[in-house]
Amino acid sequence: SLAEVVPAGACVEWVNRDRETGLPYDLVVRPPPGASVVRYIEVKASASKTKDVFEVSRQELAFAEKAGAAYEVWRVRGAGSASPAITRLVDPVWLWQTGAVSMCLMV
């Protein structure tokens, strides 16, 4: 859960809470005073508990490459259920470059 990975004193901003902003992330985690790493989290949710494929926009991919380990994709399976499963993909571009995840292109 978010509470498990956010340091005490950090501020979490849900940028798309009221409307879609067009930013390549959903959450910004600003560190507590004295810390310097801002993290960006894009949430990809599905009601399905088995669906592994999800869309990533060109803007999300470009920002992920620029932000490196400060960018995470959280894959939520079983969204809206009593027991959703969350997989954190920290630095998804690096994960793709090292073969830990795959990319699929569609026409």
C-alpha positions in Angstrom: 0.0 0.0 0.0 1.0 3.6 -0.4 1.4 4.0 3.4 4.0 1.3 3.4 6.3 3.1 0.9 5.9 6.8 1.8 8.3 8.1 4.3 7.0 9.7 7.5 6.5 13.4 6.9 6.2 13.1 3.1 3.4 14.8 1.2 1.4 12.8 -1.3 -0.4 14.8 -4.0 -3.1 13.1 -6.2 -2.7 15.2 -9.3 -5.8 13.7 -11.1 -8.1 13.7 -8.1 -10.6 16.2 -9.5 -9.9 15.9 -13.3 -7.4 14.4 -15.7 -4.4 16.7 -15.8 -2.6 15.1 -18.8 0.5 14.6 -16.6 2.4 11.3 -17.1 1.8 10.3 -13.5 -1.1 10.2 -11.0 0.7 10.8 -7.7 3.6 13.0 -6.6 5.4 12.0 -3.4 7.2 15.0 -2.0 9.8 14.1 0.6 9.9 15.5 4.1 12.2 18.5 4.8 15.8 17.5 4.5 15.2 14.8 1.9 15.6 15.4 -1.8 14.0 12.7 -3.9 10.6 13.4 -5.3 8.8 10.3 -6.6 6.2 10.1 -9.4 3.7 7.2 -9.4 1.5 6.2 -12.4 -1.3 3.8 -11.4 -2.5 1.3 -13.9 -5.6 -0.4 -12.5 -7.8 -3.2 -13.8 -10.8 -5.0 -12.2 -9.3 -8.2 -13.6 -7.0 -10.2 -11.3 -5.2 -11.8 -14.2 -4.7 -9.1 -16.9 -1.0 -8.5 -17.3 -1.1 -6.1 -20.3 -1.8 -2.4 -19.9 -1.3 0.7 -22.0 1.6 3.2 -21.5 1.5 6.5 -23.3 4.4 8.0 -25.2 4.4 10.8 -22.7 4.5 8.3 -19.8 7.4 6.4 -21.4 9.4 9.6 -22.1 8.9 10.9 -18.6 9.8 7.5 -17.1 13.1 7.5 -19.1 13.9 11.0 -17.8 12.9 10.4 -14.2 14.6 7.0 -13.9 14.2 5.4 -10.4 12.1 8.4 -9.3 9.3 7.0 -11.6 7.1 4.0 -10.7 4.2 2.3 -12.3 1.9 0.6 -9.8 -0.1 -2.2 -11.5 -3.3 -2.8 -9.5 -5.1 -6.1 -10.3 -8.5 -6.7 -8.9 -9.2 -3.0 -8.4 -12.4 -2.5 -6.5 -12.3 -5.9 -5.0 -11.7 -6.8 -1.3 -8.2 -8.0 -2.1 -6.5 -6.1 -4.9 -2.9 -7.1 -5.8 -0.3 -4.3 -6.3 2.9 -4.7 -8.2 5.4 -1.9 -8.1 7.5 -1.3 -11.2 10.3 1.0 -10.1 12.2 2.6 -13.1 10.1 0.8 -15.8 12.4 1.8 -18.6 15.4 0.2 -16.9 13.2 -2.9 -16.2 12.5 -3.0 -20.0 16.1 -2.5 -21.0 17.3 -5.4 -18.7 14.5 -7.7 -19.9 12.6 -7.8 -16.6 9.5 -6.6 -18.3 8.4 -6.7 -22.0 6.8 -4.1 -24.2 4.1 -4.8 -26.7 3.2 -2.5 -29.6 -0.3 -2.4 -31.1 -1.6 -1.0 -34.3 
